[in-house]
Structure formats: structure tokens, C-alpha cells
Amino acid sequence: MAGGTIDVHIDVTMTGALDELIRIEGRPESQIVSVALKFMLGLSPSARRALFALDDLSTPEERDLATSVIGRAVLKAYEALLDSRAAAKRA
């Protein structure tokens, strides 16, 4: 598949949150959904299973905690990437 379009069904709460994210980030809905899907597809099978389990079993507070931990990990990975590129330019 060279590219394509998919339909996604989300609840009213997610629709409002997505609309807010679109407004804040100034990015199209398709880009936001594409990045999220690309991230999930890149996870290991066990990480995906854990993500589905969190979605099925966790309370909103527990989900917020997991999201916070994942967010910090993404920021650390981004910082490491930037540091690595800066070091390569200096070398």
C-alpha cells in the first residue's frame, strides 16, 4: 500500500481533545493521527499488549500516569537525538 485513508471512530471526549490538539499544534488531524499510529506500529509486541491492557484496565488517573511516563521517555529520546547530532557536527 503506497498510502491511504482510514476511518477512525473515536468517542466525544477524544474528539474534543483532538480538536484542541489541532488548535494548539496548528497541525492537520491527519498528521496527528499518522504520528500516533506510526509510534504504535513501532512498539514491540509486548509494549503494544501492555498499551492495550492499560487502555482496557486502567483508571483515568492510572492512564494519566502512564501517559506522563511515556511523555518523559519521548522527551529524553528527543534530547539524546539532538545531543548526538550536535556531537557529530562538532566532530
C-alpha positions in Angstrom: 0.0 0.0 0.0 1.6 3.2 -1.1 -0.6 5.3 1.2 -4.2 5.5 2.0 -7.0 6.7 4.1 -8.6 5.0 7.0 -11.7 5.7 9.0 -11.3 6.0 12.8 -14.2 6.0 15.3 -13.5 7.9 18.5 -15.7 9.0 21.4 -16.9 12.5 22.1 -14.2 13.1 24.7 -11.4 12.1 22.3 -13.0 14.3 19.5 -12.8 17.3 21.8 -9.3 16.5 22.9 -8.2 16.0 19.2 -9.8 19.3 18.2 -7.9 21.1 21.0 -4.7 19.5 20.0 -5.2 20.5 16.3 -5.8 24.1 17.5 -2.8 24.1 19.8 -0.3 22.4 17.5 -1.6 24.0 14.3 -1.3 20.7 12.5 -3.8 18.8 10.4 -5.8 16.0 12.0 -4.3 13.5 9.5 -0.7 14.4 10.6 -1.5 14.0 14.3 -3.2 10.6 13.8 -0.4 9.5 11.5 2.3 10.2 14.0 0.3 8.5 16.8 -0.2 5.4 14.6 3.4 5.3 13.4 4.5 5.4 17.1 2.3 2.5 18.0 3.3 0.4 15.0 6.9 0.9 16.1 6.4 -0.6 19.5 7.4 -4.1 20.3 4.6 -6.7 20.5 4.9 -6.8 24.3 4.7 -3.0 24.6 1.6 -2.9 22.4 0.0 -5.6 24.5 0.8 -3.5 27.6 -0.7 -0.4 26.0 -3.9 -2.3 25.1 -4.0 -3.6 28.7 -3.6 -0.1 30.1 -6.4 1.1 27.9 -8.7 -1.7 29.0 -7.9 -2.0 32.7 -6.6 1.3 34.0 -8.4 4.2 35.7 -8.2 7.6 34.1 -5.6 8.5 36.8 -3.5 5.5 36.0 -3.8 6.2 32.3 -2.6 9.8 33.0 0.4 8.5 34.9 1.3 6.1 32.1 1.0 8.9 29.6 3.2 11.1 31.7 5.9 8.4 31.9 5.7 7.8 28.2 5.9 11.6 27.5 9.1 11.9 29.6 10.6 9.0 27.8 9.9 10.6 24.4 11.4 13.9 25.6 14.6 12.0 26.8 14.8 10.2 23.4 14.5 13.5 21.6 17.1 15.2 23.8 19.5 12.2 23.2 18.9 12.5 19.4 19.7 16.3 19.4 22.8 15.8 21.6 24.0 13.0 19.3 23.6 15.2 16.2 25.3 18.2 17.8 28.2 16.0 18.8 28.5 14.6 15.3 28.6 18.2 13.9 31.4 19.1 16.3 33.5 16.1 15.4 
